C-alpha cells in the first residue's frame, strides 16, 4: 500500500513539476528498493519494513542538520529539514509521551518485567507492536525509568 502511494505520488510530483518533492520521493523509493535486495529479505519488504527505512532516513537527516548547524551551513540544514517534512508525510504519527508511558506500563505488566534486566523484553514487545508509532530512543529512556521504580 505504501509502496503504491509512493509511486503514485512520484508521478503526481513529476506532472506538477515539483522538483524538490520529486527528488525526495525518488530517494525514498531507491532506499526501499535497496532494502528489498538486502540479504535475508524475501522479495519486497512490507509496509512495516518501508516505515523502518523511512524512519532511518529521517534520523540520518536530523543528524545531518545538527552537523550542518554546527558547521555554520544553515542553508544545507534547511534543505535537510525540507526533506524530513516530505518523508514524514509517509510515516505514521508519533505517539505523545503520555500515551507512550501508558503503552510501556501495559507492556511491563504483560511481559512480567520486574527490573532493569528485563528491559529487552519490554523494548522487544514495543518494537513488535508499535514500530513507527513510538520514538524508540525516547521510549528506551522511559522504559529504563519505569523499570527502575
PyMOL commands that set and color helices and strands:
alter all, ss='L'
color gray80, all
select helices_A, chain A and resi 2-16+19-36+47-70+74-88+97-111+116-130+136-148
alter helices_A, ss='H'
color red, helices_A
deselect
rebuild
show_as cartoon
